[in-house]
Every structure is written in structure tokens, then in C-alpha cells.
Amino acid sequence: MKRFVRMVRNDFKLAVTAVPIHLIAIFQPTVMYLLMAVTMVNPTFDVRVTASAAPEQERLLAAMSQVGSPIGERYIHSILVDADEPVESQVISVETYAGQLTGVQRYGYIDSNLVKNYRNRLTASVLHMWNQELGERAVTIEQYPWMPLEIPYIVYFGMALLPTSAFIAAAMIGGFLTAQEFEFKTITEYRLSPLGPGWVLAARMTRLVITGLFAATFLILAIGLTTGRWPSALLPVYLALLPVTIFAGCLGVLAGLLLRSTLPAFVLSLVSGFGCWLLGDGFGLAAGFNRTYEAISRFTPNAHAVELTFPYYYFGYSVGKPMQSVIILFIMCIVMLAAVVLVYRRRVRVHQA
């Protein structure tokens, strides 16, 4: 056991041979999340409305106050401004066109996405006014929220990045270090080790798992400090991320063994990490998309990890089939570990020959 501990310690010391790679692998998802948190649209918009004595404007303001989620924030925060005030982002005024009062929305220097969001909020307000005028013929929409409170999307976005942060750290570092051993010819030292290949791989995988969970910890801190939302329990979150780090670490080591070149192994690990993120519930639960996307997501470890992590950020509400996800992740890890052992034995022998 002492030799094994020394091997793990030595594997961590190898970080000095690839400091930039470690910094990218560990901190890239967290930096991406923080950048997205700054640019991501908030549900509530400051909507400027030109002050007017028209009674319809009062009805419009009242309708604006009703637009929003039944379990979350209101989508409109109306602000009255003077008619001669310059348009910064957007302003709504009630004007007469062809003898009919009309809501006119003017935009300042903003992008098309903001124009769409501002326009949608005015449209929702006008539809609410129209529905009130219908009286008994009004359209009744019954909403049945499945959570007591709506959580901002930025929380989900960060939670869905947790498996990706662990994946990228384990895969990129595992792939780079393994390929580097072939480039530096140090693979011979592992082959001559008194411990068998199983112990060598166990030491490498232990180091990669710890590194992957370490990277996820930084993202957990970033989510909490940015949104004020922390997981209700940390241990189950780490347990959900554990098989992802094992899967990703195996993938990285396989890339290094098969390619034996640092740059291709690095790129393959990076692309695999973001590919699993995009296909694995990265922007929303797969069940909310089409069946094809949901079916594909089942083949990524990220989707299962996101569903297992979901209750600890969302009031204890479970999604998907937790036990099925646990079984699938377990099978994925066993298959990848077996593949790593087989390829390691073959590649090291070929190298020695």
C-alpha cells in the first residue's frame, strides 16, 4: 500500500510537467460559467414606459405586473419615464394611430436577442389585456407547477456543467499525461515497475478522480457565490460525479495510449467533454426536448449525473429514473476500466517490443 500511495503522490507531482494543461482543465468550465452568468438574460426586465394620461396606459401597466411565472419572478419591472427622455435600451409609449390607441415600442442600441425579449414582454401584456376584454369568453390557462419555487436558469446551467467540469479535468489531464509518457519515453519505467499494470492504472485513476472532483468543487463554489444557491447535500453530488470522473479518466488514458501524442489526446479529450455536455442535458433536461435527443443523451454519462444531482439543487424533486441511471453509470465505468486495462497491456508491450 505504501508503494501505491507513493505512485499516486508521484502522479500528482507530474503536474509540474504540464502546468498550463492543468490550469485549463481544472478552471475552464468555472471561467465559462462565470462569463455566461454575466451575459445570461435575467427573467425580470426593466421596461420603460412613457408617462401618459391615457387610461389605457394604466391598464397596460396593470397587465405588465401580471406577466410572469406563477412560482417565480415577474417578467416585467415597469418604469415610468418622461416623453423627452432619450431611448437607452427600449421605451413603450401609448400613441394614437388612425384614431386608435396603440402601444409603440422603440429600441435603442441593443442586440436582436434583447429586442425579441422586450417584444415578447409587450406582446404578453397586450394579450393579457385582450383576454380581460373577452370576459366570459376569455381563454383560461391552468398551470400546475411541479416545484414550489422557480429557480433561475443560471442555477441549472451551472449544475449541468458540474459533470462537464469533472469530465474535462479527468479526461484532458489523463490523456495528456499518458501520451506524454510515450513522448518522453518514461512509459518504460511503468512497465518495469514491481507493481503490476493494475496498480499503475489504479494510481493514475485515483489521481484523475481526485482532480476531477477538485475541479467540480471550484464550480460548486462559483455557482453558490454567484446565485446564492448551494446543494442541499454535498456527498450525494460527489457520488453522482464520481462515475463521470472514472469514465472520463479512462477515456483520457485510452486516448493517450492509442494516440501516443499529447496534442491529439488533448483535443480528443476536450471535444469529448464538450460533446457529452451538449448531448447530456447541458441546456435543459432531455425529456423537455425531442425523443431523438433524449435517446442520444442516455449514452452520455453527463445526462445521468445531471439527473442524479438535480434533487440537491431543486428542492428534492427527482427527475428521470435514478436507479436506472446508477446502473448505467456503473456499467459504463466497468466497460471503460476493462478497456483501459486491455489497451494498456497491449500498448505497453508493443512499445517495449
PyMOL commands that set and color helices and strands:
alter all, ss='L'
color gray80, all
select helices_A, chain A and resi 2-17+19-39+55-64+112-133+135-137+153-183+187-191+197-227+234-259+262-279+286-288+291-297+301-312+322-352
alter helices_A, ss='H'
color red, helices_A
select strands_A, chain A and resi 45-50+76-81+90-97+100-107
alter strands_A, ss='S'
color yellow, strands_A
deselect
rebuild
show_as cartoon
